[in-house]
């Protein structure tokens, strides 16, 4: 089963609702992923506006 990414926050989601933003608008067309462990000290997290650890897609269509 293909994983999906949240169109709003780019989090790679499991289940029906995004754990971060509670959106349910997902895409299965995404590329690349990053694992953010420590959002407060991550430049990538800062750039992506991520403040919850987890897996995120770099690009979501
Ligand atoms: Zn989300």
PDB file of the backbone (N, CA, C, O) and the ligand in Angstrom, with CONECT records:
HET     ZN  A 101       1
ATOM      1  N   UNK A   1       0.838  -1.197   0.000  1.00  0.00           N
ATOM      2  CA  UNK A   1       0.000   0.000   0.000  1.00  0.00           C
ATOM      3  C   UNK A   1       0.878   1.255   0.000  1.00  0.00           C
ATOM      4  O   UNK A   1       1.811   1.370   0.795  1.00  0.00           O
ATOM      5  N   UNK A   2       0.574   2.169  -0.881  1.00  0.00           N
ATOM      6  CA  UNK A   2       1.386   3.377  -0.983  1.00  0.00           C
ATOM      7  C   UNK A   2       1.137   4.293   0.210  1.00  0.00           C
ATOM      8  O   UNK A   2       0.007   4.463   0.670  1.00  0.00           O
ATOM      9  N   UNK A   3       2.215   4.868   0.686  1.00  0.00           N
ATOM     10  CA  UNK A   3       2.062   5.841   1.758  1.00  0.00           C
ATOM     11  C   UNK A   3       1.588   7.166   1.182  1.00  0.00           C
ATOM     12  O   UNK A   3       1.836   7.475   0.017  1.00  0.00           O
ATOM     13  N   UNK A   4       0.918   7.924   1.992  1.00  0.00           N
ATOM     14  CA  UNK A   4       0.417   9.223   1.553  1.00  0.00           C
ATOM     15  C   UNK A   4       1.024  10.330   2.393  1.00  0.00           C
ATOM     16  O   UNK A   4       1.450  10.128   3.530  1.00  0.00           O
ATOM     17  N   UNK A   5       1.046  11.508   1.787  1.00  0.00           N
ATOM     18  CA  UNK A   5       1.585  12.662   2.506  1.00  0.00           C
ATOM     19  C   UNK A   5       0.496  13.721   2.624  1.00  0.00           C
ATOM     20  O   UNK A   5      -0.295  13.930   1.705  1.00  0.00           O
ATOM     21  N   UNK A   6       0.475  14.373   3.760  1.00  0.00           N
ATOM     22  CA  UNK A   6      -0.480  15.447   3.999  1.00  0.00           C
ATOM     23  C   UNK A   6      -0.163  16.633   3.089  1.00  0.00           C
ATOM     24  O   UNK A   6       0.981  17.084   3.030  1.00  0.00           O
ATOM     25  N   UNK A   7      -1.163  17.131   2.388  1.00  0.00           N
ATOM     26  CA  UNK A   7      -0.931  18.255   1.479  1.00  0.00           C
ATOM     27  C   UNK A   7      -0.684  19.540   2.240  1.00  0.00           C
ATOM     28  O   UNK A   7      -0.072  20.466   1.708  1.00  0.00           O
ATOM     29  N   UNK A   8      -1.138  19.611   3.440  1.00  0.00           N
ATOM     30  CA  UNK A   8      -1.001  20.827   4.227  1.00  0.00           C
ATOM     31  C   UNK A   8       0.377  20.950   4.871  1.00  0.00           C
ATOM     32  O   UNK A   8       1.049  21.968   4.709  1.00  0.00           O
ATOM     33  N   UNK A   9       0.800  19.916   5.601  1.00  0.00           N
ATOM     34  CA  UNK A   9       2.056  20.038   6.350  1.00  0.00           C
ATOM     35  C   UNK A   9       3.145  19.093   5.853  1.00  0.00           C
ATOM     36  O   UNK A   9       4.264  19.109   6.367  1.00  0.00           O
ATOM     37  N   UNK A  10       2.822  18.266   4.852  1.00  0.00           N
ATOM     38  CA  UNK A  10       3.781  17.347   4.234  1.00  0.00           C
ATOM     39  C   UNK A  10       4.128  16.142   5.097  1.00  0.00           C
ATOM     40  O   UNK A  10       5.008  15.365   4.727  1.00  0.00           O
ATOM     41  N   UNK A  11       3.483  15.966   6.201  1.00  0.00           N
ATOM     42  CA  UNK A  11       3.772  14.793   7.019  1.00  0.00           C
ATOM     43  C   UNK A  11       3.320  13.518   6.296  1.00  0.00           C
ATOM     44  O   UNK A  11       2.259  13.488   5.672  1.00  0.00           O
ATOM     45  N   UNK A  12       4.123  12.493   6.389  1.00  0.00           N
ATOM     46  CA  UNK A  12       3.735  11.206   5.843  1.00  0.00           C
ATOM     47  C   UNK A  12       2.784  10.561   6.845  1.00  0.00           C
ATOM     48  O   UNK A  12       3.145  10.299   7.992  1.00  0.00           O
ATOM     49  N   UNK A  13       1.579  10.316   6.387  1.00  0.00           N
ATOM     50  CA  UNK A  13       0.517   9.968   7.315  1.00  0.00           C
ATOM     51  C   UNK A  13       0.205   8.481   7.312  1.00  0.00           C
ATOM     52  O   UNK A  13       0.332   7.793   6.300  1.00  0.00           O
ATOM     53  N   UNK A  14      -0.207   8.013   8.481  1.00  0.00           N
ATOM     54  CA  UNK A  14      -0.754   6.678   8.637  1.00  0.00           C
ATOM     55  C   UNK A  14      -2.141   6.896   9.206  1.00  0.00           C
ATOM     56  O   UNK A  14      -2.302   7.578  10.218  1.00  0.00           O
ATOM     57  N   UNK A  15      -3.127   6.328   8.571  1.00  0.00           N
ATOM     58  CA  UNK A  15      -4.482   6.518   9.069  1.00  0.00           C
ATOM     59  C   UNK A  15      -5.224   7.547   8.251  1.00  0.00           C
ATOM     60  O   UNK A  15      -4.800   7.908   7.153  1.00  0.00           O
ATOM     61  N   UNK A  16      -6.331   8.017   8.787  1.00  0.00           N
ATOM     62  CA  UNK A  16      -7.257   8.831   8.010  1.00  0.00           C
ATOM     63  C   UNK A  16      -7.086  10.316   8.236  1.00  0.00           C
ATOM     64  O   UNK A  16      -7.517  11.122   7.411  1.00  0.00           O
ATOM     65  N   UNK A  17      -6.466  10.692   9.335  1.00  0.00           N
ATOM     66  CA  UNK A  17      -6.334  12.104   9.660  1.00  0.00           C
ATOM     67  C   UNK A  17      -4.879  12.381  10.022  1.00  0.00           C
ATOM     68  O   UNK A  17      -4.234  11.603  10.724  1.00  0.00           O
ATOM     69  N   UNK A  18      -4.388  13.494   9.530  1.00  0.00           N
ATOM     70  CA  UNK A  18      -3.012  13.887   9.840  1.00  0.00           C
ATOM     71  C   UNK A  18      -2.863  14.150  11.334  1.00  0.00           C
ATOM     72  O   UNK A  18      -3.667  14.864  11.933  1.00  0.00           O
ATOM     73  N   UNK A  19      -1.820  13.561  11.931  1.00  0.00           N
ATOM     74  CA  UNK A  19      -1.611  13.706  13.365  1.00  0.00           C
ATOM     75  C   UNK A  19      -1.169  15.113  13.737  1.00  0.00           C
ATOM     76  O   UNK A  19      -1.295  15.519  14.892  1.00  0.00           O
ATOM     77  N   UNK A  20      -0.654  15.858  12.770  1.00  0.00           N
ATOM     78  CA  UNK A  20      -0.129  17.184  13.066  1.00  0.00           C
ATOM     79  C   UNK A  20      -1.202  18.250  12.931  1.00  0.00           C
ATOM     80  O   UNK A  20      -1.411  19.043  13.849  1.00  0.00           O
ATOM     81  N   UNK A  21      -1.881  18.274  11.794  1.00  0.00           N
ATOM     82  CA  UNK A  21      -2.772  19.402  11.530  1.00  0.00           C
ATOM     83  C   UNK A  21      -4.238  18.993  11.421  1.00  0.00           C
ATOM     84  O   UNK A  21      -5.097  19.835  11.156  1.00  0.00           O
ATOM     85  N   UNK A  22      -4.533  17.699  11.624  1.00  0.00           N
ATOM     86  CA  UNK A  22      -5.917  17.220  11.583  1.00  0.00           C
ATOM     87  C   UNK A  22      -6.592  17.374  10.224  1.00  0.00           C
ATOM     88  O   UNK A  22      -7.816  17.299  10.120  1.00  0.00           O
ATOM     89  N   UNK A  23      -5.798  17.588   9.199  1.00  0.00           N
ATOM     90  CA  UNK A  23      -6.360  17.633   7.852  1.00  0.00           C
ATOM     91  C   UNK A  23      -6.507  16.213   7.326  1.00  0.00           C
ATOM     92  O   UNK A  23      -5.844  15.287   7.794  1.00  0.00           O
ATOM     93  N   UNK A  24      -7.377  16.062   6.354  1.00  0.00           N
ATOM     94  CA  UNK A  24      -7.490  14.740   5.737  1.00  0.00           C
ATOM     95  C   UNK A  24      -7.330  14.840   4.230  1.00  0.00           C
ATOM     96  O   UNK A  24      -7.844  14.009   3.482  1.00  0.00           O
ATOM     97  N   UNK A  25      -6.619  15.854   3.798  1.00  0.00           N
ATOM     98  CA  UNK A  25      -6.365  15.992   2.382  1.00  0.00           C
ATOM     99  C   UNK A  25      -4.944  15.518   2.080  1.00  0.00           C
ATOM    100  O   UNK A  25      -3.963  16.220   2.328  1.00  0.00           O
ATOM    101  N   UNK A  26      -4.869  14.292   1.534  1.00  0.00           N
ATOM    102  CA  UNK A  26      -3.591  13.630   1.344  1.00  0.00           C
ATOM    103  C   UNK A  26      -3.295  13.444  -0.137  1.00  0.00           C
ATOM    104  O   UNK A  26      -4.196  13.481  -0.975  1.00  0.00           O
ATOM    105  N   UNK A  27      -2.028  13.244  -0.442  1.00  0.00           N
ATOM    106  CA  UNK A  27      -1.617  12.968  -1.811  1.00  0.00           C
ATOM    107  C   UNK A  27      -0.716  11.748  -1.812  1.00  0.00           C
ATOM    108  O   UNK A  27       0.107  11.579  -0.913  1.00  0.00           O
ATOM    109  N   UNK A  28      -0.867  10.899  -2.817  1.00  0.00           N
ATOM    110  CA  UNK A  28       0.113   9.815  -2.926  1.00  0.00           C
ATOM    111  C   UNK A  28       1.174  10.158  -3.965  1.00  0.00           C
ATOM    112  O   UNK A  28       2.000   9.318  -4.322  1.00  0.00           O
ATOM    113  N   UNK A  29       1.144  11.384  -4.441  1.00  0.00           N
ATOM    114  CA  UNK A  29       2.204  11.833  -5.342  1.00  0.00           C
ATOM    115  C   UNK A  29       3.149  12.761  -4.603  1.00  0.00           C
ATOM    116  O   UNK A  29       3.008  13.984  -4.639  1.00  0.00           O
ATOM    117  N   UNK A  30       4.114  12.152  -3.931  1.00  0.00           N
ATOM    118  CA  UNK A  30       5.090  12.945  -3.206  1.00  0.00           C
ATOM    119  C   UNK A  30       6.468  12.363  -3.459  1.00  0.00           C
ATOM    120  O   UNK A  30       6.601  11.200  -3.842  1.00  0.00           O
ATOM    121  N   UNK A  31       7.475  13.162  -3.246  1.00  0.00           N
ATOM    122  CA  UNK A  31       8.844  12.733  -3.506  1.00  0.00           C
ATOM    123  C   UNK A  31       9.745  13.045  -2.331  1.00  0.00           C
ATOM    124  O   UNK A  31       9.618  14.076  -1.671  1.00  0.00           O
ATOM    125  N   UNK A  32      10.645  12.134  -2.094  1.00  0.00           N
ATOM    126  CA  UNK A  32      11.676  12.342  -1.100  1.00  0.00           C
ATOM    127  C   UNK A  32      11.092  12.367   0.295  1.00  0.00           C
ATOM    128  O   UNK A  32       9.935  12.748   0.475  1.00  0.00           O
ATOM    129  N   UNK A  33      11.869  11.971   1.282  1.00  0.00           N
ATOM    130  CA  UNK A  33      11.357  12.202   2.615  1.00  0.00           C
ATOM    131  C   UNK A  33      12.488  12.461   3.595  1.00  0.00           C
ATOM    132  O   UNK A  33      13.620  12.014   3.415  1.00  0.00           O
ATOM    133  N   UNK A  34      12.141  13.190   4.623  1.00  0.00           N
ATOM    134  CA  UNK A  34      13.102  13.479   5.676  1.00  0.00           C
ATOM    135  C   UNK A  34      12.499  13.006   6.987  1.00  0.00           C
ATOM    136  O   UNK A  34      11.286  13.038   7.190  1.00  0.00           O
ATOM    137  N   UNK A  35      13.382  12.569   7.862  1.00  0.00           N
ATOM    138  CA  UNK A  35      12.942  12.202   9.203  1.00  0.00           C
ATOM    139  C   UNK A  35      13.414  13.306  10.133  1.00  0.00           C
ATOM    140  O   UNK A  35      14.614  13.543  10.272  1.00  0.00           O
ATOM    141  N   UNK A  36      12.489  13.964  10.752  1.00  0.00           N
ATOM    142  CA  UNK A  36      12.831  15.057  11.660  1.00  0.00           C
ATOM    143  C   UNK A  36      12.685  14.558  13.092  1.00  0.00           C
ATOM    144  O   UNK A  36      11.598  14.201  13.546  1.00  0.00           O
ATOM    145  N   UNK A  37      13.816  14.547  13.782  1.00  0.00           N
ATOM    146  CA  UNK A  37      13.833  13.994  15.135  1.00  0.00           C
ATOM    147  C   UNK A  37      13.790  15.115  16.161  1.00  0.00           C
ATOM    148  O   UNK A  37      13.135  15.005  17.198  1.00  0.00           O
ATOM    149  N   UNK A  38      14.497  16.191  15.855  1.00  0.00           N
ATOM    150  CA  UNK A  38      14.640  17.287  16.806  1.00  0.00           C
ATOM    151  C   UNK A  38      14.303  18.610  16.105  1.00  0.00           C
ATOM    152  O   UNK A  38      15.199  19.344  15.688  1.00  0.00           O
ATOM    153  N   UNK A  39      13.014  18.901  15.980  1.00  0.00           N
ATOM    154  CA  UNK A  39      12.571  20.052  15.179  1.00  0.00           C
ATOM    155  C   UNK A  39      13.173  21.370  15.629  1.00  0.00           C
ATOM    156  O   UNK A  39      13.408  22.253  14.805  1.00  0.00           O
ATOM    157  N   UNK A  40      13.424  21.516  16.915  1.00  0.00           N
ATOM    158  CA  UNK A  40      13.923  22.801  17.398  1.00  0.00           C
ATOM    159  C   UNK A  40      15.333  23.093  16.931  1.00  0.00           C
ATOM    160  O   UNK A  40      15.745  24.251  16.866  1.00  0.00           O
ATOM    161  N   UNK A  41      16.074  22.042  16.606  1.00  0.00           N
ATOM    162  CA  UNK A  41      17.443  22.256  16.168  1.00  0.00           C
ATOM    163  C   UNK A  41      17.658  21.819  14.728  1.00  0.00           C
ATOM    164  O   UNK A  41      18.786  21.534  14.326  1.00  0.00           O
ATOM    165  N   UNK A  42      16.601  21.766  13.964  1.00  0.00           N
ATOM    166  CA  UNK A  42      16.709  21.317  12.585  1.00  0.00           C
ATOM    167  C   UNK A  42      16.408  22.446  11.616  1.00  0.00           C
ATOM    168  O   UNK A  42      15.336  23.050  11.652  1.00  0.00           O
ATOM    169  N   UNK A  43      17.380  22.721  10.743  1.00  0.00           N
ATOM    170  CA  UNK A  43      17.176  23.751   9.720  1.00  0.00           C
ATOM    171  C   UNK A  43      16.073  23.336   8.746  1.00  0.00           C
ATOM    172  O   UNK A  43      15.303  24.167   8.264  1.00  0.00           O
ATOM    173  N   UNK A  44      16.016  22.049   8.472  1.00  0.00           N
ATOM    174  CA  UNK A  44      14.987  21.563   7.542  1.00  0.00           C
ATOM    175  C   UNK A  44      13.615  21.766   8.159  1.00  0.00           C
ATOM    176  O   UNK A  44      12.687  22.215   7.487  1.00  0.00           O
ATOM    177  N   UNK A  45      13.487  21.439   9.422  1.00  0.00           N
ATOM    178  CA  UNK A  45      12.212  21.621  10.110  1.00  0.00           C
ATOM    179  C   UNK A  45      11.802  23.083  10.102  1.00  0.00           C
ATOM    180  O   UNK A  45      10.633  23.416   9.907  1.00  0.00           O
ATOM    181  N   UNK A  46      12.780  23.946  10.318  1.00  0.00           N
ATOM    182  CA  UNK A  46      12.505  25.373  10.321  1.00  0.00           C
ATOM    183  C   UNK A  46      11.993  25.813   8.957  1.00  0.00           C
ATOM    184  O   UNK A  46      11.013  26.552   8.857  1.00  0.00           O
ATOM    185  N   UNK A  47      12.668  25.350   7.910  1.00  0.00           N
ATOM    186  CA  UNK A  47      12.274  25.732   6.561  1.00  0.00           C
ATOM    187  C   UNK A  47      10.898  25.184   6.200  1.00  0.00           C
ATOM    188  O   UNK A  47      10.146  25.806   5.451  1.00  0.00           O
ATOM    189  N   UNK A  48      10.581  24.014   6.741  1.00  0.00           N
ATOM    190  CA  UNK A  48       9.298  23.396   6.400  1.00  0.00           C
ATOM    191  C   UNK A  48       8.193  23.765   7.387  1.00  0.00           C
ATOM    192  O   UNK A  48       7.060  23.303   7.250  1.00  0.00           O
ATOM    193  N   UNK A  49       8.512  24.584   8.369  1.00  0.00           N
ATOM    194  CA  UNK A  49       7.533  24.941   9.394  1.00  0.00           C
ATOM    195  C   UNK A  49       7.011  23.730  10.157  1.00  0.00           C
ATOM    196  O   UNK A  49       5.816  23.608  10.425  1.00  0.00           O
ATOM    197  N   UNK A  50       7.933  22.846  10.496  1.00  0.00           N
ATOM    198  CA  UNK A  50       7.557  21.619  11.182  1.00  0.00           C
ATOM    199  C   UNK A  50       7.954  21.744  12.646  1.00  0.00           C
ATOM    200  O   UNK A  50       9.091  22.109  12.944  1.00  0.00           O
ATOM    201  N   UNK A  51       7.041  21.448  13.565  1.00  0.00           N
ATOM    202  CA  UNK A  51       7.450  21.437  14.958  1.00  0.00           C
ATOM    203  C   UNK A  51       7.091  20.140  15.671  1.00  0.00           C
ATOM    204  O   UNK A  51       7.118  20.071  16.899  1.00  0.00           O
ATOM    205  N   UNK A  52       6.763  19.132  14.910  1.00  0.00           N
ATOM    206  CA  UNK A  52       6.481  17.827  15.476  1.00  0.00           C
ATOM    207  C   UNK A  52       7.409  16.797  14.827  1.00  0.00           C
ATOM    208  O   UNK A  52       7.467  16.715  13.600  1.00  0.00           O
ATOM    209  N   UNK A  53       8.137  16.010  15.630  1.00  0.00           N
ATOM    210  CA  UNK A  53       9.023  15.005  15.052  1.00  0.00           C
ATOM    211  C   UNK A  53       8.248  13.997  14.203  1.00  0.00           C
ATOM    212  O   UNK A  53       7.090  13.691  14.487  1.00  0.00           O
ATOM    213  N   UNK A  54       8.890  13.496  13.175  1.00  0.00           N
ATOM    214  CA  UNK A  54       8.229  12.505  12.334  1.00  0.00           C
ATOM    215  C   UNK A  54       8.823  12.487  10.946  1.00  0.00           C
ATOM    216  O   UNK A  54       9.882  13.063  10.696  1.00  0.00           O
ATOM    217  N   UNK A  55       8.133  11.825  10.057  1.00  0.00           N
ATOM    218  CA  UNK A  55       8.593  11.716   8.661  1.00  0.00           C
ATOM    219  C   UNK A  55       7.791  12.686   7.806  1.00  0.00           C
ATOM    220  O   UNK A  55       6.571  12.795   7.928  1.00  0.00           O
ATOM    221  N   UNK A  56       8.504  13.379   6.947  1.00  0.00           N
ATOM    222  CA  UNK A  56       7.859  14.372   6.089  1.00  0.00           C
ATOM    223  C   UNK A  56       8.325  14.214   4.658  1.00  0.00           C
ATOM    224  O   UNK A  56       9.482  13.885   4.398  1.00  0.00           O
ATOM    225  N   UNK A  57       7.414  14.452   3.740  1.00  0.00           N
ATOM    226  CA  UNK A  57       7.762  14.439   2.324  1.00  0.00           C
ATOM    227  C   UNK A  57       8.369  15.783   1.944  1.00  0.00           C
ATOM    228  O   UNK A  57       7.945  16.830   2.433  1.00  0.00           O
ATOM    229  N   UNK A  58       9.363  15.739   1.070  1.00  0.00           N
ATOM    230  CA  UNK A  58       9.974  16.997   0.639  1.00  0.00           C
ATOM    231  C   UNK A  58       9.061  17.744  -0.337  1.00  0.00           C
ATOM    232  O   UNK A  58       8.901  18.962  -0.254  1.00  0.00           O
ATOM    233  N   UNK A  59       8.478  16.997  -1.244  1.00  0.00           N
ATOM    234  CA  UNK A  59       7.569  17.624  -2.200  1.00  0.00           C
ATOM    235  C   UNK A  59       6.268  16.856  -2.250  1.00  0.00           C
ATOM    236  O   UNK A  59       6.263  15.627  -2.326  1.00  0.00           O
ATOM    237  N   UNK A  60       5.168  17.582  -2.208  1.00  0.00           N
ATOM    238  CA  UNK A  60       3.847  16.965  -2.313  1.00  0.00           C
ATOM    239  C   UNK A  60       3.103  17.660  -3.438  1.00  0.00           C
ATOM    240  O   UNK A  60       3.022  18.888  -3.481  1.00  0.00           O
ATOM    241  N   UNK A  61       2.570  16.874  -4.334  1.00  0.00           N
ATOM    242  CA  UNK A  61       1.789  17.475  -5.420  1.00  0.00           C
ATOM    243  C   UNK A  61       0.320  17.506  -5.078  1.00  0.00           C
ATOM    244  O   UNK A  61      -0.490  17.977  -5.876  1.00  0.00           O
TER     245      UNK A  61
HETATM  246 ZN    ZN A 101      -0.848  17.639   8.044  1.00  0.00          ZN
END
